[in-house]
Amino acid sequence: MSVEESKDQDFNNQLVNHDKIVVKYYANWCGTCKLFSPKYKRLSNDERYANITFLDVNAEENPIARRLGGVDNLPFFAVFKDGNLVEGVATSKEEKLVEMLDSIL
């Protein structure tokens, strides 16, 4: 599965239409966010996570989605299950993201 770009206009629809979602919040100026992108893309293609929707959200341009995720730093990852925020954390550690993904399987 690929990573989809999401904006405020469609974020709520994503939450309603997908049972399990992980969101990477980023900013264009965030070097760590850019460095993590290949890992995030690789995880989105991992068959263990085939039933999870992977979204990218520009935190600076989408304040509604940012607020729903509880973003306080970048890069920030949030997992949603059945439209509800399960966990959100600012991290650049792949192991932490894998732990979050495993929690909503």
N, C-alpha and C positions, 0 to 999 in steps of 0.2 A: 504494500500500500504506500502511496506517496504522502508527502506532507502538503496540506492545503493551507493557503493563506486565508485568514479570516479577518473580518472587520466588524466594527460595532453593528453595522446594519444587518449582518447575518449571524452574529454570534449566538443570540438566543435561539435562533432556528437550529443551529448546530447542536446546542444543548438538548433541545427537544427531540431532534431526529436521530441522535446517536446515543446509545446506552453508556458507552465508555469513551471518554475523551481525555487526551493529554494535550496541554497547551504549552508551547514555548513562547514566553514573552521576551521580546528583544527590542533593541533600538539600533538604528543604523550606525551610530557612533560607537557601539559596544563591541570592542575587539574580542572579548571572551565569548560573546554571543555568536560571532562569526566563526570562531574556532570550534564551537560546539556543534555547529550546523551539520557537518558530515556524520558525526556520531548519532545525532538525532535522526537524520535521514536513514542511516543504517538500521537503527532500531525500528523505524517505521516499516522497513522491509523484512524484519524478523518475523517468521511465521508464528512464533509464540504470541505475538501481539497483533495478529491478523484481525481480531475483532475490536481493536482499539483505533479510534480516529485520532490522527496526529494533526494538530493545528499549529500554525505560526501566527502570532499576533504582534504587530508593532505597538509596543506599550505607549509610545508617545502620541501616536495618531488615533488610538482607540481607548478613550478613558472609561467607557462603559465596561468593555471586556476586561480592562485592567482592574477595575474596582471589583468585578465579580470574582476575579482570581485572587484578590488580596495582595497584589504585587507591591513589594516594598524595596526591591533591588533587582538588578539584572545580571545575568540571565535568570529568569524566574520560571519555574515549571509548576503547573497546576494540573491535578487530575480530578475529573468530574465523573460521577457515576449517577445515572438516572437524573441528570440535570442538577445534581448537588455537588458542591465542592467537597472533595474528600480530603485533599491535602495540597498545600502549596508551599514551595520552598525556593529560596534563591540559592543556586548551587551551580558549580561547573563540574561536578563529579558524576560520571556516567553511572557509577554503582548506585548512587542515590536515586537517580532517575529509574534505573532498572527495579529497584526496591519499590518505588511508587507504582510503576506499571504492574508489577506482580501483585500489588495489593488490590487491584481492581479486576484481576482476571476472573 
